[in-house]
Amino acid sequence: MTRPPSPLRALVRPAALSFLAMVASGLVMLFGAPHLLDTFGLVQMTGFVAMAMFALSQGFIWGYGGVMSFGQAAFLGLGGYAYAVAVLNLGDSTLPVLLAIVVPMLFAGLLGYFMFYGRISDAYIGVITLTVSVILFQLVNTTSGSQYRIGEAELGGFNGIPAIPALNLPGDAGNPLDPEGIWYAAMGSLILVYVVLRAILASRFGRVVVAIRENETRAQLIGYDPRLYKLLAFMISAGIAGLGGCLFANWGGFISPTVFGLTMSAQVIIFVLVGGLGTLLGPILGAVLIQWLTIEAGAQSLIDSNLGLGAILVTFVLLIPQGLVPVARNLFLRLGTALIGRRMRAKPLGPAPGAALAGEVRR
């Protein structure tokens, strides 16, 4: 007689274990980094986290929504500029952080409505988002002069907006965060967004979004509106990118039109491809790894950073198209399966259940 599976064992599945492991690793980094790194290293890690948030937005809409946004930098820049303008006018950073999320989401909602409800093909969606990013770059780039201001915030044209006030405790504008406090805010936000995205993907909405990515026609035939689900996923990704722009503006205390540039849009695609498309952890690891390699190569003057990024992209597309996380996961599963098979072969097989009882009956 076989023993029924334990309820605890049925609940704790590999996906849940990996999720808990990722959250635990993030919390270790959150509280451990200030004790292991000096101020410069902590500030550098904060910049990595801001770009990881940006990569996570691209990884969600592309890897799970099936929408290739070539101009994701538009939402990063809108979030950064929304925060900078609002905090210079209000002083307190509580509302500006919310605006850094809401403004890109509203812009994505307006843009996405015309794209998805206009039944524009995926290829043209990529072109449109890229064009919008270029337009925003050119638009903000031409705002030099004191006449281009929003309240107390002067846009500054190509020179950007300097001396952006840092995050402060909610409702306490006179208590700005130091670099360690900004690290806690940035890394904590990344962990929170990761948890929220995992919850979204596990929900009915997330499963429908993935189903539309796999077969849009079939999802439509069973009663779902792909346009609405794509639009909502597009808005969610824009809000995450906007939060990344807010963290980016806090990291350097400065923002300029280069945040809308083609370099940003190209980098985030490389982050996702290197880490692994169709995962949430992959874009985060890809962003951190590529930024670290770029900084190291630049410090040693070995290779031009743009040339190095291009070489990495070509290498991964040709040799490791799945990305690092899926390859590592498949390798781990193969090793686990091989170990289990080896133990099963080494274990002596006992009599089949009920064999003794059958023998007694025959006697």
Secondary structure as UniProt FT lines:
FT   HELIX           7..11
FT   HELIX           14..36
FT   HELIX           39..59
FT   HELIX           60..64
FT   TURN            70..72
FT   HELIX           73..90
FT   HELIX           94..116
FT   TURN            117..119
FT   HELIX           122..141
FT   TURN            146..147
FT   STRAND          149..150
FT   TURN            151..152
FT   STRAND          153..154
FT   HELIX           157..159
FT   TURN            170..171
FT   TURN            173..174
FT   HELIX           179..202
FT   HELIX           204..214
FT   HELIX           216..221
FT   TURN            222..223
FT   HELIX           226..252
FT   HELIX           257..260
FT   HELIX           262..275
FT   TURN            277..278
FT   HELIX           281..300
FT   HELIX           305..319
FT   TURN            321..322
FT   HELIX           324..346
FT   TURN            353..354
FT   HELIX           355..362
//
